[in-house]
Amino acid sequence: MPNFSMTIGGEQVAGEATFAVINPATGQPFAEAPDCSTSQLDSAVAAAEKAYVSWRTDESARREAMLRAADRLEAEAENLGRILTQEQGKPLSQAALEFTVSAYWLRYYATLETPAEVLQDDDKAYVEVLRQPLGPVAAITPWNVPVALGFWKVAPALRAGNTVVLKPSPFTPLATLKVGEVLADVLPPGVLNVVSGLDPLGAKLTAHPAIRKISFTGSTATGRKVAIAAAEGLKRVTLELGGNDPAIVLDDADPQTVAAGIFASAMVNTGQICVAVKRTYVPRNLYGDVVAALVDQANAAKVGNGLEAGVEYGPLNNKPQLDRVAGLVSDAVGAGATVAAGGPTLAGPGYFYAPTILTDVTDDMAIVAEEQFGPALPVLPYDDVPEVIARANASHFGLGSSIWTGDPQRGLELARQIEAGTTWINSHIVLPPSVPFGGVKSSGIGVENGIWGLHEFTDVHVVHQIRAIGSSWP
């Protein structure tokens, strides 16, 4: 099996040990990844510390290096995409898109203008707010969108003047490791270090005394552990965590149109997106029509190995996730739910599960109350709008949400009542780099993207000059 290496201080470094990476389309190991030792992690952080001294001082050089990195990623997108498909499962076109998106984020932040923040400039005083980098940053990414979500962190961190130690999930380390390799001669040594490994590598990176910020995307349970570990060293954190994202169909919507949009938003990446639609509420008078249209979408979906032409949905990434989704559907059926489409684990090797539509579900079933993170969509009827807003908000999650309506103004008014980081109207999962993204309640702390995401990687430094010695405020 092929071996991959880590990038530490601009050099390719083999692991002192390795672990197998499984292709979810076959259920079999196909490559080995390095298992970073404690001493190698210390070396990666030390390289980031060393590089930080000069990287932070020249914004123009940072911008130019980021643009070169964007060009390199874009040129390598197809080759890198094949590695990502093999380890993650998503169709090749979607895997290649992760690298194109990463390049887009690098270019966005490299060219983002950040005007001076001057609070006072008169005959008494000059006061400005500077945004200063923090130091070495830990970026910890999940297995569902490992590369693109990695650059949601890397791009603003680098632009702000920080250096990065990037650690992907052990389920999907390979494409990220390869990114470190292809960018090693583009970025100065130590600016971007990439390490991989099994637990407890993430905990060791989080607790490392030289790391000044942790940007983590993953489960709420793990996010709580990251926050606790960060608190010990007063490290800054950005946590993008789980979601149980509702889609609300209003009674003036077209069933076919909303079904197509909701199905695509629920099943993208085989449902393995934190902000994908997780539960759908439909007015009772449209319920049958919307369910029928969703069933048609599910029955027409092509599931298979992401390397095969025409495949729309790959396998779930790992066996524990397959078992979780199958268990949630089975429990719901046992409690009275009906499988309107899909339902079974597909025969053959790999972690495949058919796109599934569930009816006769209730809000207290786990498939509705919890984040399933897979291709199983519960559809629930409702009778009036205040009721459905209350039901949508009755969750400890608050990441994404959407309202589907023929009257955009009505949708806008109702969107303001939803407790979530983002509420889309007649769309879902629209995530440009210029718009802040984050969650409320148990869905996270802080935001990514836009100028707000850049500021998450900075500390405020106030420079206050009195124009005349001895003058007083105000």
VEXTORKOL-558073 format. One line per field, with one value per residue (C-alpha): z negated, x, y; residue number from 0; residue in three letters. Coordinates in steps of 0.5 Angstrom, whole numbers. Each point is the difference from the previous one (the first is absolute). Layout:
BEGIN
w: c(Z;...) .
u: c(X;...) .
v: c(Y;...) .
pos: c(NUM;...) .
code: c(Ala;...) .
//
This chain:
BEGIN
w: c(0;1;-5;-2;-3;-5;1;-5;1;7;0;2;-7;0;-7;-5;1;5;0;6;3;3;6;-2;7;-1;-8;1;-1;6;-3;-6;-4;-5;-7;-3;-6;-6;2;7;-2;-4;6;4;-5;-1;8;-1;-5;4;6;-4;-1;7;3;-4;2;8;2;7;0;-3;5;6;-4;-1;8;2;-5;3;7;-2;-3;6;5;-4;-2;4;-2;-7;1;1;-6;-4;3;-2;-7;-1;5;4;7;4;3;-8;-2;5;-2;-7;3;4;-6;-4;6;0;-8;1;5;-3;-7;4;4;-6;-2;-7;-1;-6;-6;-3;-6;-1;5;-3;-3;-7;2;5;-2;5;-1;3;1;-2;2;-6;1;2;1;0;6;-2;6;1;4;4;4;-2;5;1;-7;-2;5;-4;-5;3;5;-5;-5;5;2;-7;-1;-4;2;0;-3;4;-2;4;-3;0;5;5;-1;7;5;-6;-1;8;0;-5;5;6;-4;-3;5;1;-8;-4;-4;-7;2;2;-4;1;-4;-1;-5;-5;-6;-5;6;0;-8;0;6;-4;-7;3;-4;7;3;-1;4;2;6;-1;5;-3;-5;-5;-5;2;1;-8;-1;4;-4;-6;2;3;-6;-4;4;1;8;5;3;6;0;5;-2;1;3;0;6;1;7;-1;6;0;3;6;3;6;-2;6;-1;-7;0;5;-4;-7;3;3;-7;-4;4;2;-2;-2;-5;-4;0;-7;3;5;-1;-6;-1;5;-2;5;-1;0;6;4;-4;5;6;-3;-3;7;4;-5;1;7;-1;-5;5;6;-4;3;-6;1;0;1;5;5;5;-2;-7;-4;-7;-3;-6;-7;-2;-6;-3;-7;4;5;-7;-3;6;1;-8;0;6;-3;-7;4;3;-6;-3;6;5;8;5;6;4;-1;-7;0;0;7;2;2;-3;-3;-4;4;-2;5;-1;-4;-2;-6;-2;-6;-4;-6;-3;-6;4;0;8;-1;-6;1;6;4;5;5;6;-4;0;-5;3;-5;1;-4;0;-1;0;-7;-2;5;-2;-7;2;5;-6;-5;1;-4;7;4;6;7;2;6;2;6;3;6;-4;-1;-5;-4;-1;-2;-5;-3;1;-5;-5;1;-6;5;2;8;2;8;4;6;-1;-4;-1;4;-3;3;-3;-1;-5;-7;-2;-7;-5;-6;-6;0;7;-1;-2;4;8;6;7;2;-4;-7;2;1;-7;-4;2;-3;-7;0;-2;-1;2;-4;1;-4;5;-6;-6;-6;4;-3;2;3) .
u: c(0;2;3;-1;5;-1;2;4;4;0;3;-4;0;-2;-3;3;-6;-6;-7;-5;-4;-7;-3;-8;-2;3;1;7;7;3;6;4;1;5;-2;3;4;1;7;-2;-6;4;5;-6;-2;7;0;-6;3;6;-3;-5;6;0;-6;-4;4;-1;-8;2;4;-5;-5;5;1;-7;-2;6;-3;-7;3;3;-6;-4;5;0;-7;-2;6;-1;-8;1;4;-6;-5;4;0;-6;-5;-3;-1;7;-3;-2;7;3;-4;3;6;-3;-4;7;3;-6;1;7;-1;-6;4;7;-4;-5;1;1;0;2;-4;1;-5;3;4;0;4;0;1;1;-3;1;-2;5;-2;6;2;-1;6;0;-7;-3;-5;-4;-4;-6;0;-6;3;7;4;-5;-2;8;1;-6;5;7;-2;-2;5;6;-3;0;7;-1;4;-4;0;-5;-3;-5;-4;3;-6;2;8;2;-2;2;7;1;-2;5;5;-2;0;7;4;-5;-1;6;2;-4;-5;-5;2;-5;0;-4;-2;-4;-3;2;4;-5;0;7;0;-6;4;7;2;3;-7;-4;-6;-4;-5;-4;-5;-4;-5;-3;3;7;-1;-1;6;4;-3;2;7;1;-3;6;5;-5;1;-5;-5;-5;-4;-5;-4;-6;-7;-7;-2;-7;-3;-7;-5;-5;-7;1;6;0;1;4;5;1;1;5;4;-1;2;7;1;-1;3;6;7;-5;-3;7;0;-1;-5;-4;-7;-1;-8;-5;-7;-6;-7;-5;-3;6;3;-2;2;7;1;-1;5;5;-1;1;6;3;-2;3;7;6;4;7;8;1;6;-6;-3;-7;0;-3;0;6;0;0;7;1;-3;-2;-4;-3;-2;-3;-4;-3;-1;-4;-4;-2;-2;-4;-4;0;-4;-5;4;-1;5;-3;7;7;1;5;7;2;3;7;6;1;-4;-6;-7;-5;-3;-6;-7;-3;-8;-4;6;-1;4;3;2;8;0;-3;3;7;5;0;5;-2;-5;-6;-5;-6;-6;-5;-7;-2;-6;2;6;1;0;5;4;0;2;5;3;-1;7;7;3;0;4;-4;-7;-4;-7;-3;-6;-3;0;8;-3;-4;6;5;-5;0;7;2;-4;4;6;6;6;-3;-7;0;-6;-2;7;5;7;2;7;4;7;-3;-6;1;-1;-1;-5;-4;-2;4;2;6;4;3;-1;4;0;0;3;-3;4;7;-1;-1;7;2;1;-2;6;-2;5;-2;4;-1;2;2;4;-4;-7;-6;-6;-4) .
v: c(0;7;4;7;5;6;7;3;6;0;-7;-7;-4;-7;-3;-4;-4;-1;-1;-3;4;-3;1;1;-3;-6;-1;-2;4;3;4;2;6;3;0;6;-1;5;2;1;4;4;1;2;6;2;1;4;4;1;2;5;5;2;-2;5;6;0;1;0;-6;-4;2;-2;-6;-2;2;-5;-5;1;-1;-7;-3;2;-3;-7;0;-6;-4;2;-2;-7;-1;4;-5;-6;2;4;-3;6;0;2;7;2;-2;4;6;0;2;5;3;0;4;5;1;1;5;3;2;1;6;2;7;2;8;3;0;7;2;7;5;7;6;-4;-7;-6;-7;-6;-7;-5;-7;-4;-8;-4;-5;-7;-3;-7;-2;-6;-3;-5;-6;3;6;-1;5;5;1;0;6;4;0;0;6;5;-2;1;6;3;-2;-6;-7;-7;-7;-3;-7;-4;-5;-7;-3;5;2;-1;6;5;-3;0;7;2;-4;4;7;-1;3;6;2;2;-6;-1;5;-6;-7;-6;-6;-6;-5;-4;2;3;5;5;1;0;6;3;0;2;6;4;0;6;-1;-7;0;-6;-3;-6;-3;4;-5;0;8;0;-4;5;6;-3;-1;7;3;-3;5;5;-1;3;-5;0;-6;-2;-6;-4;2;-3;5;1;1;3;0;5;-1;5;-4;-5;-7;-2;6;-1;-7;0;6;-4;-7;3;4;-6;-5;4;-4;-6;4;1;8;3;6;-5;-1;-5;1;3;3;0;3;-5;2;-1;-6;-5;3;2;-7;-3;5;-2;-7;1;3;-5;-6;4;1;-4;-3;-3;0;8;-2;-3;5;2;-1;5;-2;-4;-5;3;1;-5;-6;3;5;-5;-3;6;2;-7;0;6;-2;-7;3;5;-5;-4;6;0;4;-2;-1;4;-1;-3;-3;-6;-1;-1;-7;-1;2;8;4;2;2;2;7;-1;4;-1;1;-1;3;4;5;-4;-5;0;0;7;2;-2;2;-6;2;-5;-1;-1;6;0;4;3;3;7;4;7;4;2;-7;-2;6;-3;-7;2;4;-5;-3;1;1;6;0;1;0;2;2;-2;5;3;7;2;5;-4;-5;6;2;-7;-1;5;-5;-6;-1;-2;3;0;0;-1;2;-5;-3;-3;-1;6;2;5;2;7;-2;-1;-8;-2;-3;2;-5;-6;1;4;6;5;1;-2;4;7;5;-2;-7;4;3;-6;-1;6;4;7;5;7;6;6;7;6;6;4;-2;1;1;-4;-4;1) .
pos: c(0;1;2;3;4;5;6;7;8;9;10;11;12;13;14;15;16;17;18;19;20;21;22;23;24;25;26;27;28;29;30;31;32;33;34;35;36;37;38;39;40;41;42;43;44;45;46;47;48;49;50;51;52;53;54;55;56;57;58;59;60;61;62;63;64;65;66;67;68;69;70;71;72;73;74;75;76;77;78;79;80;81;82;83;84;85;86;87;88;89;90;91;92;93;94;95;96;97;98;99;100;101;102;103;104;105;106;107;108;109;110;111;112;113;114;115;116;117;118;119;120;121;122;123;124;125;126;127;128;129;130;131;132;133;134;135;136;137;138;139;140;141;142;143;144;145;146;147;148;149;150;151;152;153;154;155;156;157;158;159;160;161;162;163;164;165;166;167;168;169;170;171;172;173;174;175;176;177;178;179;180;181;182;183;184;185;186;187;188;189;190;191;192;193;194;195;196;197;198;199;200;201;202;203;204;205;206;207;208;209;210;211;212;213;214;215;216;217;218;219;220;221;222;223;224;225;226;227;228;229;230;231;232;233;234;235;236;237;238;239;240;241;242;243;244;245;246;247;248;249;250;251;252;253;254;255;256;257;258;259;260;261;262;263;264;265;266;267;268;269;270;271;272;273;274;275;276;277;278;279;280;281;282;283;284;285;286;287;288;289;290;291;292;293;294;295;296;297;298;299;300;301;302;303;304;305;306;307;308;309;310;311;312;313;314;315;316;317;318;319;320;321;322;323;324;325;326;327;328;329;330;331;332;333;334;335;336;337;338;339;340;341;342;343;344;345;346;347;348;349;350;351;352;353;354;355;356;357;358;359;360;361;362;363;364;365;366;367;368;369;370;371;372;373;374;375;376;377;378;379;380;381;382;383;384;385;386;387;388;389;390;391;392;393;394;395;396;397;398;399;400;401;402;403;404;405;406;407;408;409;410;411;412;413;414;415;416;417;418;419;420;421;422;423;424;425;426;427;428;429;430;431;432;433;434;435;436;437;438;439;440;441;442;443;444;445;446;447;448;449;450;451;452;453;454;455;456;457;458;459;460;461;462;463;464;465;466;467;468;469;470;471;472;473) .
code: c(Met;Pro;Asn;Phe;Ser;Met;Thr;Ile;Gly;Gly;Glu;Gln;Val;Ala;Gly;Glu;Ala;Thr;Phe;Ala;Val;Ile;Asn;Pro;Ala;Thr;Gly;Gln;Pro;Phe;Ala;Glu;Ala;Pro;Asp;Cys;Ser;Thr;Ser;Gln;Leu;Asp;Ser;Ala;Val;Ala;Ala;Ala;Glu;Lys;Ala;Tyr;Val;Ser;Trp;Arg;Thr;Asp;Glu;Ser;Ala;Arg;Arg;Glu;Ala;Met;Leu;Arg;Ala;Ala;Asp;Arg;Leu;Glu;Ala;Glu;Ala;Glu;Asn;Leu;Gly;Arg;Ile;Leu;Thr;Gln;Glu;Gln;Gly;Lys;Pro;Leu;Ser;Gln;Ala;Ala;Leu;Glu;Phe;Thr;Val;Ser;Ala;Tyr;Trp;Leu;Arg;Tyr;Tyr;Ala;Thr;Leu;Glu;Thr;Pro;Ala;Glu;Val;Leu;Gln;Asp;Asp;Asp;Lys;Ala;Tyr;Val;Glu;Val;Leu;Arg;Gln;Pro;Leu;Gly;Pro;Val;Ala;Ala;Ile;Thr;Pro;Trp;Asn;Val;Pro;Val;Ala;Leu;Gly;Phe;Trp;Lys;Val;Ala;Pro;Ala;Leu;Arg;Ala;Gly;Asn;Thr;Val;Val;Leu;Lys;Pro;Ser;Pro;Phe;Thr;Pro;Leu;Ala;Thr;Leu;Lys;Val;Gly;Glu;Val;Leu;Ala;Asp;Val;Leu;Pro;Pro;Gly;Val;Leu;Asn;Val;Val;Ser;Gly;Leu;Asp;Pro;Leu;Gly;Ala;Lys;Leu;Thr;Ala;His;Pro;Ala;Ile;Arg;Lys;Ile;Ser;Phe;Thr;Gly;Ser;Thr;Ala;Thr;Gly;Arg;Lys;Val;Ala;Ile;Ala;Ala;Ala;Glu;Gly;Leu;Lys;Arg;Val;Thr;Leu;Glu;Leu;Gly;Gly;Asn;Asp;Pro;Ala;Ile;Val;Leu;Asp;Asp;Ala;Asp;Pro;Gln;Thr;Val;Ala;Ala;Gly;Ile;Phe;Ala;Ser;Ala;Met;Val;Asn;Thr;Gly;Gln;Ile;Cys;Val;Ala;Val;Lys;Arg;Thr;Tyr;Val;Pro;Arg;Asn;Leu;Tyr;Gly;Asp;Val;Val;Ala;Ala;Leu;Val;Asp;Gln;Ala;Asn;Ala;Ala;Lys;Val;Gly;Asn;Gly;Leu;Glu;Ala;Gly;Val;Glu;Tyr;Gly;Pro;Leu;Asn;Asn;Lys;Pro;Gln;Leu;Asp;Arg;Val;Ala;Gly;Leu;Val;Ser;Asp;Ala;Val;Gly;Ala;Gly;Ala;Thr;Val;Ala;Ala;Gly;Gly;Pro;Thr;Leu;Ala;Gly;Pro;Gly;Tyr;Phe;Tyr;Ala;Pro;Thr;Ile;Leu;Thr;Asp;Val;Thr;Asp;Asp;Met;Ala;Ile;Val;Ala;Glu;Glu;Gln;Phe;Gly;Pro;Ala;Leu;Pro;Val;Leu;Pro;Tyr;Asp;Asp;Val;Pro;Glu;Val;Ile;Ala;Arg;Ala;Asn;Ala;Ser;His;Phe;Gly;Leu;Gly;Ser;Ser;Ile;Trp;Thr;Gly;Asp;Pro;Gln;Arg;Gly;Leu;Glu;Leu;Ala;Arg;Gln;Ile;Glu;Ala;Gly;Thr;Thr;Trp;Ile;Asn;Ser;His;Ile;Val;Leu;Pro;Pro;Ser;Val;Pro;Phe;Gly;Gly;Val;Lys;Ser;Ser;Gly;Ile;Gly;Val;Glu;Asn;Gly;Ile;Trp;Gly;Leu;His;Glu;Phe;Thr;Asp;Val;His;Val;Val;His;Gln;Ile;Arg;Ala;Ile;Gly;Ser;Ser;Trp;Pro) .
//
